[in-house]
Amino acid sequence: MRNNPIVALIYDFDGTLSPGNMQEFGFIQAIGKKPEEFWKMSDDIAVGQDASNILSYMKLMFDEAKKADIKLRREDFMAFGKKIELFDGVRGWFKLINNYGKERGVTIEHYINSSGLAEMIEGSPIAKEFKRIFACSFLYNEQGEAEWPGVAVDYTAKTQFLFKINKGILSIRDNKLVNESQLEENKRVPFPNMIYFGDGETDVPCMKIVKMFGGNSIAVYNPRIPGKKETARKLLRQSRVNFITPALYTKESRTYKVVCSIIDRIRIEYDLQKLAKFQGR
């Protein structure tokens, strides 16, 4: 057994770390649309074609940027990502939790599991905090311009990344190693060592899987938006999450207290397993 257990904190992005959809912090304005107008157009494509909501918004971004004569290169997406707003405390959250883990002899890793755009998240102020960003992305032509969706991550596709984190696989493309049988004791991050953060029903499959396999799922909500707390309460009543908390990430927040308590429990259970394994030696 490792001396220190690894604890993976896995976050949705929009509505979880940021108070809105990332496209609303610069991109939608750049193409001359209002957020509600853009998302209605995207929904209309999905409904009219009976298509993926994710592929529909990616195509709409591509088409509207072309109409507005806006280049969509990786650096352009990253520039939009710099404008993404974050909930209170998010910028300092990672250092807080990393330090707490270090004090408790626990290795903390942070991951993104999002239906948003990886390129935008990579441009955000917190991009360097993540071991891996699992999210949608584009393919680029020889001129470096986006020309086709490369990865589309909907709410069920998100679940595959939990199993990749579980086995220590960081490749999005891989579909072989993730399906190979592996002894539970050899898995890099056991499910009980996972903490999943999400804000709504699109996160339910991931929340439920993490909780079902012994990890902890946390439904965060924006206290400023009517109905968000009730959505979180509904997930708690339905036993889809372990905890609910306002989307605040300061040292004084409920989020911090909940996560620190979970880390404490993981450390204690790890030590007990170690003692049980080496009895009589």
C-alpha positions in Angstrom: 0.0 0.0 0.0 1.1 3.6 -0.7 2.2 5.6 2.4 -0.2 8.4 1.4 -3.7 7.8 -0.1 -4.6 9.8 -3.2 -7.8 11.8 -3.0 -9.3 13.0 -6.3 -11.5 16.1 -6.3 -13.5 16.0 -9.5 -15.4 19.1 -10.6 -18.0 20.0 -13.2 -17.3 23.6 -14.3 -20.3 25.6 -15.4 -22.5 26.3 -12.4 -20.1 24.5 -10.1 -16.9 26.6 -10.2 -18.3 29.4 -12.3 -21.7 31.1 -11.9 -22.6 30.8 -15.6 -21.9 28.9 -18.8 -18.3 29.8 -20.0 -19.5 30.9 -23.4 -21.4 33.8 -21.7 -18.2 35.5 -20.6 -17.1 37.0 -23.8 -17.8 34.7 -26.7 -21.5 35.1 -27.1 -21.1 38.9 -26.8 -18.4 38.8 -29.5 -20.8 37.2 -32.0 -23.4 39.8 -31.3 -25.9 37.6 -29.4 -27.5 37.5 -26.0 -27.0 34.4 -23.9 -30.7 33.4 -23.9 -30.7 33.9 -27.7 -27.6 31.8 -28.2 -28.9 28.9 -26.1 -32.4 29.0 -27.7 -30.7 28.7 -31.1 -28.6 25.8 -29.8 -31.7 24.0 -28.3 -33.6 24.5 -31.6 -30.9 22.8 -33.5 -30.8 19.9 -31.1 -34.6 19.5 -31.0 -35.1 20.0 -34.8 -32.4 17.5 -35.7 -33.0 15.2 -32.7 -29.3 15.7 -32.1 -26.8 16.0 -29.2 -27.1 19.3 -27.2 -23.4 19.3 -26.9 -22.6 18.9 -30.6 -25.4 21.4 -31.4 -23.8 24.2 -29.3 -20.3 23.4 -30.7 -21.6 23.7 -34.2 -23.4 26.9 -33.4 -20.3 28.4 -32.0 -18.4 27.4 -35.1 -21.1 28.8 -37.5 -21.7 32.1 -35.6 -18.0 32.8 -35.3 -17.7 32.3 -39.0 -20.5 34.7 -39.7 -19.0 37.3 -37.4 -15.6 36.8 -39.0 -14.1 35.6 -35.7 -11.2 33.2 -35.9 -11.5 30.2 -33.5 -7.9 29.2 -32.8 -6.9 27.6 -29.6 -5.4 30.9 -28.4 -8.7 32.6 -29.1 -10.6 30.2 -27.0 -8.1 30.6 -24.2 -8.5 34.4 -24.5 -12.2 34.0 -23.9 -11.4 31.7 -21.0 -9.5 34.4 -19.2 -12.8 36.3 -18.8 -14.6 33.5 -17.1 -16.0 34.5 -13.7 -15.6 32.2 -10.7 -17.5 31.7 -7.5 -16.1 33.3 -4.3 -13.0 31.6 -3.0 -12.4 29.4 -6.1 -9.0 31.0 -6.9 -7.6 30.2 -3.4 -9.5 26.9 -2.9 -6.9 24.6 -4.4 -4.1 25.8 -2.2 -6.3 25.5 0.8 -7.2 21.9 0.1 -3.7 20.9 -1.0 -2.3 22.3 2.3 -5.0 20.5 4.3 -4.2 17.2 2.5 -0.5 17.7 3.1 -1.2 18.2 6.9 -3.2 15.0 7.0 -0.7 12.9 4.9 -3.0 12.8 1.9 -2.1 13.5 -1.7 -4.8 15.8 -3.3 -5.4 15.8 -7.1 -7.9 18.0 -8.9 -9.7 17.1 -12.1 -12.3 18.8 -14.4 -15.1 16.7 -15.8 -17.2 19.1 -18.0 -19.4 19.5 -21.0 -17.9 22.9 -21.5 -14.8 23.6 -23.7 -11.4 22.4 -22.6 -9.7 25.2 -24.5 -11.6 27.9 -22.6 -10.9 26.2 -19.2 -7.3 26.1 -20.2 -7.4 29.8 -20.5 -9.0 30.4 -17.1 -7.0 31.6 -14.1 -7.3 28.2 -12.4 -6.2 25.9 -15.3 -2.9 25.1 -13.8 -4.6 23.6 -10.7 -5.9 20.5 -12.5 -4.1 17.2 -13.2 -6.3 16.7 -16.2 -9.2 18.6 -17.8 -11.7 16.2 -19.3 -14.0 18.3 -21.5 -15.2 19.0 -25.0 -12.7 20.2 -27.6 -12.3 21.0 -31.3 -10.1 19.6 -34.1 -7.9 22.2 -35.8 -6.7 22.5 -39.4 -3.2 23.4 -40.6 -3.8 27.1 -40.0 -4.6 26.3 -36.4 -8.3 27.1 -36.8 -11.2 25.0 -35.3 -12.9 23.0 -38.1 -14.7 20.1 -36.4 -15.6 18.8 -32.9 -12.9 16.6 -31.6 -14.5 15.6 -28.2 -18.1 15.9 -27.2 -18.9 15.2 -23.5 -22.5 14.9 -22.5 -23.8 14.0 -19.1 -23.5 10.2 -19.7 -20.1 10.4 -21.5 -18.8 12.1 -18.3 -19.0 8.8 -16.4 -16.2 7.3 -18.5 -13.7 9.7 -17.1 -14.4 8.6 -13.5 -13.2 5.1 -14.5 -10.1 6.6 -16.2 -9.3 8.5 -13.0 -9.9 5.4 -11.1 -7.2 3.5 -13.1 -4.9 6.4 -13.6 -5.5 6.9 -17.4 -5.3 10.5 -18.5 -5.9 9.9 -22.3 -9.3 10.9 -23.6 -8.7 8.8 -26.7 -7.9 5.5 -24.8 -10.7 3.0 -25.0 -8.6 -0.1 -24.3 -6.8 0.2 -21.0 -10.0 1.6 -19.3 -11.9 -1.6 -20.1 -9.1 -4.0 -19.0 -9.7 -5.9 -15.8 -7.7 -4.7 -12.9 -7.5 -5.8 -9.2 -9.2 -3.2 -6.9 -6.0 -2.8 -4.9 -4.0 -1.9 -8.0 -6.4 1.0 -9.0 -4.7 4.3 -8.6 -7.7 6.2 -7.1 -10.3 4.0 -5.5 -13.9 5.3 -5.8 -14.1 5.8 -2.0 -11.3 8.3 -2.5 -13.2 10.4 -4.9 -15.2 13.6 -4.2 -17.4 14.8 -7.0 -18.7 18.3 -7.3 -21.7 19.2 -9.5 -24.6 21.6 -9.6 -27.5 19.9 -11.3 -29.3 17.1 -13.0 -26.7 16.8 -15.8 -24.2 15.7 -13.2 -26.5 13.0 -11.7 -24.9 9.9 -13.5 -21.5 10.9 -12.1 -22.8 11.8 -8.7 -24.7 8.5 -8.4 -21.8 6.4 -9.6 -19.3 8.0 -7.2 -21.7 7.7 -4.3 -22.7 4.1 -5.2 -19.1 2.9 -5.2 -18.4 4.5 -1.8 -17.1 8.0 -2.7 -18.8 11.3 -1.9 -20.8 13.5 -4.2 -21.5 17.1 -3.3 -24.3 19.1 -5.0 -23.3 22.8 -4.9 -25.8 25.5 -5.6 -25.7 29.3 -6.4 -27.7 30.8 -3.5 -28.4 33.9 -5.6 -30.5 32.0 -8.2 -34.0 30.9 -7.1 -34.6 27.2 -7.4 -31.0 26.1 -7.3 -31.1 25.2 -3.6 -34.3 23.2 -4.1 -32.6 21.3 -7.0 -29.8 20.3 -4.6 -32.2 19.3 -1.9 -34.1 17.1 -4.4 -30.8 15.3 -5.2 -30.2 14.8 -1.5 -33.7 13.5 -0.9 -33.3 11.1 -3.8 -30.0 9.8 -2.3 -28.0 10.8 -5.4 -25.6 12.9 -3.4 -24.0 12.8 0.1 -24.0 16.5 0.8 -25.3 19.8 -0.5 -23.5 23.2 0.0 -23.6 26.7 -1.4 -21.1 27.3 -4.2 -18.6 29.1 -1.9 -15.1 28.0 -1.6 -13.5 30.1 1.2 -11.9 28.7 4.3 -15.1 29.7 6.3 -17.4 27.9 3.9 -19.5 24.8 4.4 -17.8 23.4 1.3 -14.4 23.5 3.0 -15.7 22.0 6.2 -17.4 19.1 4.4 -14.3 18.3 2.2 -11.9 18.5 5.1 -14.1 16.0 7.1 -14.2 13.7 4.1 -10.4 13.8 3.8 -10.1 13.0 7.5 -12.3 10.0 7.1 -10.4 8.7 4.1 -7.1 9.0 6.0 -8.5 7.1 9.0 -10.0 4.4 6.9 -6.8 4.1 4.9 -4.8 3.6 8.2 -7.3 1.0 9.5 -7.0 -1.0 6.2 -3.2 -0.8 6.6 -3.4 -2.1 10.2 -5.8 -4.9 9.2 -3.6 -6.0 6.3 -0.4 -6.3 8.4 -1.9 -8.0 11.5 0.4 -10.6 13.1 3.5 -9.5 11.1 
